[in-house]
Amino acid sequence: MGSKPELVQEKETTVHTGISDYDLLAGLFVYPENKTWLNAVHDAFTYLHGTCPEAAGHMKGFVEFADLSTLQEMQEIFLRSFDVQAITTLDIGFTLFGEDYKRGQLLVNLNREHREAGNVCHTELSDHLPNILRLLPKMKDEEMRNEIALKLVIPAVEKMMSEFDSKKIEKKDEIYKKNLKTIIDYSSRCRTIYLSVLETLFEVLKKDFGYEDGFKGTPSGVEEVDVTGTACGSCSSFGATSGDYTRNIETEMTLEKN
């Protein structure tokens, strides 16, 4: 696929919008580096109690589990979920497109969105879920934000949740055992505890962006966009407008399924 796109390292800015605090929610998907991580989890849980009780209901089990676990245990579970012999990945471009060239196009164009919004990606790539979540409230183009949420983030989160299916996990374990000769042993509850965090995020996204299962139409509160134009070649998969962006993402996802 070639060299990785340059990481965004610009001054971070904040834009207040009518959507949820995705910067706070992004903290649920970062490595539990120190004890302040648990405080951030409780802050997010308290916030959701007041803004999205359905999401807080999904998160309750995770909070209780984290309270009873050591920091080291939570670190191991995080890595086991998203990194070492992982169930899924937090890189949504890889989740949707794998190592296909389309992910490379997506990274380049997401880099531009991060840069324009002043969102700092630090050491992770532009399609890393916490980076995308922090981007959403900082985007000035509401229509584009809706498109990114509905055409990229929500489908990726849905697919990530599906990877926690027990049969899929068993298949992954067979592959890991075949190639690595060993499997890290965890209880089934430990193994899938991060599913509740993904379900929490999914509930918030549905509320904020008017998403319904099987949604194919226009985002809530956004006028119908023209998807008949031709994307400009230099703009890659995003195109010059939200309409071009939507059309190309839908086309790429259709090709990926076939």
C-alpha positions in Angstrom: 0.0 0.0 0.0 3.0 2.2 0.2 4.2 4.5 3.0 1.9 5.6 5.7 0.3 9.0 5.4 1.9 11.7 7.6 0.5 11.8 11.1 -1.4 15.0 12.0 0.5 17.0 14.6 -1.1 20.4 14.7 -2.5 22.6 17.4 -5.7 21.1 18.8 -8.9 23.2 18.7 -12.3 22.7 20.1 -15.6 23.4 18.4 -18.8 23.2 20.5 -21.7 21.4 18.8 -25.1 20.0 19.7 -23.7 16.4 19.7 -22.4 14.4 22.6 -19.0 14.8 24.3 -17.0 12.5 22.0 -13.7 13.6 23.4 -14.8 12.1 26.7 -16.1 8.9 25.0 -12.8 8.6 23.1 -11.1 8.0 26.5 -12.9 4.7 26.8 -10.9 3.4 23.8 -7.4 4.3 24.9 -4.9 2.1 26.7 -5.4 2.2 30.5 -2.0 3.7 31.1 -2.4 4.8 34.8 -5.0 5.0 37.6 -6.5 8.2 36.2 -8.0 6.0 33.4 -10.6 4.7 35.9 -11.6 8.2 36.8 -12.2 9.0 33.1 -14.4 5.9 32.9 -16.5 7.1 35.8 -16.7 10.6 34.3 -18.0 9.1 31.0 -20.5 6.9 32.9 -21.8 9.8 34.9 -22.1 12.0 31.8 -24.1 9.3 29.9 -26.5 8.9 32.8 -27.6 12.4 32.2 -27.4 12.6 28.4 -28.1 9.0 27.1 -29.4 6.6 29.8 -29.6 3.8 27.2 -25.9 4.1 26.6 -25.2 4.2 30.3 -27.2 1.0 30.7 -24.8 -0.8 28.3 -21.8 0.7 30.1 -22.8 -0.3 33.6 -21.3 -3.8 33.5 -18.0 -2.5 32.2 -17.7 0.1 35.0 -18.4 -2.6 37.6 -15.9 -4.9 36.0 -13.2 -2.1 35.9 -13.9 -1.3 39.6 -13.1 -4.9 40.6 -10.1 -5.3 38.3 -6.5 -4.2 38.7 -4.9 -1.7 36.3 -2.7 -4.5 35.0 -5.7 -6.7 34.4 -7.4 -4.0 32.4 -4.3 -3.3 30.4 -4.1 -7.0 29.5 -7.8 -7.1 28.5 -7.4 -4.0 26.4 -4.5 -5.4 24.5 -6.3 -8.8 24.2 -9.3 -7.0 22.7 -7.6 -4.7 20.3 -3.9 -5.6 19.9 -2.3 -8.9 20.9 -4.3 -11.9 19.5 -7.0 -9.3 19.1 -10.7 -9.7 18.7 -10.9 -6.6 16.5 -9.0 -3.4 15.7 -9.6 0.2 16.6 -8.5 1.3 13.1 -11.8 1.8 11.4 -10.3 1.9 7.9 -8.8 -1.5 8.4 -12.1 -2.7 9.9 -14.0 -1.7 6.8 -11.4 -2.2 4.0 -8.6 -4.4 5.4 -5.2 -3.6 3.7 -6.9 -2.7 0.4 -5.7 0.5 -1.3 -9.0 2.1 -0.3 -7.8 2.3 3.3 -4.8 4.3 2.0 -7.1 6.7 0.3 -9.2 7.0 3.4 -6.2 7.7 5.6 -4.9 10.5 3.3 -8.3 12.2 3.2 -9.0 11.8 6.9 -5.6 13.4 7.6 -6.9 16.4 5.7 -10.0 16.5 7.9 -8.0 16.3 11.1 -5.7 19.0 9.9 -8.5 21.4 8.9 -10.2 20.8 12.3 -7.0 21.2 14.3 -7.4 17.7 15.7 -4.2 16.1 16.9 -3.7 12.4 16.1 -0.5 11.9 18.2 1.1 8.5 17.4 -1.9 6.8 15.9 -3.2 7.0 12.3 -6.0 9.2 11.2 -8.6 6.3 11.1 -7.9 5.3 14.7 -11.3 5.3 16.5 -10.4 7.7 19.4 -9.0 10.1 16.8 -12.1 10.0 14.8 -14.3 10.5 17.8 -12.3 13.6 18.9 -12.6 14.9 15.3 -16.4 14.8 15.1 -17.3 17.7 17.4 -14.4 19.8 16.0 -15.6 19.7 12.4 -17.2 23.0 11.2 -18.9 21.3 8.3 -22.0 19.6 9.9 -22.9 17.8 6.7 -19.5 16.3 6.4 -19.6 15.3 10.0 -22.9 13.5 9.5 -21.5 11.7 6.5 -18.4 10.5 8.3 -20.5 9.3 11.2 -23.1 7.5 9.2 -20.9 6.1 6.4 -17.7 5.3 8.3 -17.9 5.3 12.1 -21.3 3.6 12.6 -20.7 0.8 10.1 -17.2 0.2 11.5 -18.5 0.1 15.1 -21.2 -2.3 14.0 -18.7 -4.6 12.4 -16.4 -4.4 15.4 -19.3 -5.5 17.6 -20.0 -8.4 15.4 -16.4 -9.6 15.8 -17.2 -10.4 19.5 -19.4 -13.2 18.4 -18.3 -16.5 20.1 -18.0 -18.4 16.8 -15.8 -15.7 15.2 -13.6 -15.6 18.3 -13.2 -19.4 18.1 -12.1 -19.1 14.5 -9.6 -16.4 15.3 -8.2 -18.6 18.1 -7.8 -21.5 15.7 -5.8 -19.2 13.4 -3.7 -17.8 16.3 -3.0 -21.3 17.6 -2.0 -22.5 14.1 0.4 -19.6 13.5 1.6 -18.7 16.9 1.4 -22.1 18.6 -0.2 -20.7 21.7 -3.4 -18.9 22.9 -3.6 -16.5 25.7 -6.2 -17.9 28.1 -8.9 -15.6 29.4 -12.4 -16.2 30.8 -15.2 -15.5 28.4 -16.4 -12.5 30.5 -12.9 -11.0 30.4 -12.5 -11.7 26.8 -15.6 -9.8 25.7 -16.0 -7.0 28.3 -15.1 -4.3 25.7 -18.2 -5.3 23.7 -20.3 -3.3 26.2 -18.1 -0.2 25.6 -18.7 -0.5 21.8 -22.4 -1.0 22.5 -22.3 2.2 24.6 -20.7 4.2 21.8 -23.1 2.7 19.2 -26.1 3.9 21.3 -24.7 7.4 21.5 -24.0 7.6 17.8 -27.5 6.4 17.0 -29.0 9.1 19.1 -26.8 11.9 17.7 -27.0 11.1 14.1 -30.5 9.7 13.7 -29.3 6.3 12.7 -31.6 3.3 12.5 -30.6 -0.3 11.7 -30.3 -0.8 8.0 -30.3 3.0 7.4 -29.6 3.9 3.8 -31.1 7.4 3.5 -30.1 11.0 4.4 -28.7 11.8 7.8 -31.2 13.3 10.2 -31.3 17.1 9.8 -29.2 17.1 6.6 -30.7 17.9 3.2 -30.4 15.4 0.4 -27.0 15.7 -1.3 -26.2 15.4 -5.0 -24.5 12.1 -5.5 -24.6 12.1 -9.3 -21.5 14.3 -9.8 -18.0 13.0 -10.6 -15.4 13.1 -7.8 -12.3 15.1 -8.6 -9.4 12.8 -9.2 -7.0 14.6 -6.9 -9.4 14.4 -4.0 -9.2 10.6 -3.9 -12.1 8.7 -2.1 -13.5 11.8 -0.4 -14.1 13.8 -3.5 -14.7 17.6 -3.6 -18.0 17.6 -1.8 -20.0 15.7 0.7 -22.0 14.1 -2.1 -18.9 12.8 -3.8 -17.6 11.6 -0.4 -20.8 9.7 0.2 -21.0 8.1 -3.2 -17.4 6.9 -3.1 -17.6 5.5 0.4 -20.8 3.6 -0.5 -19.2 2.2 -3.6 -16.1 1.1 -1.8 -18.1 -0.6 0.9 -20.2 -2.4 -1.7 -17.1 -3.6 -3.5 -15.6 -4.8 -0.1 -18.7 -7.0 0.6 -18.6 -8.6 -2.9 
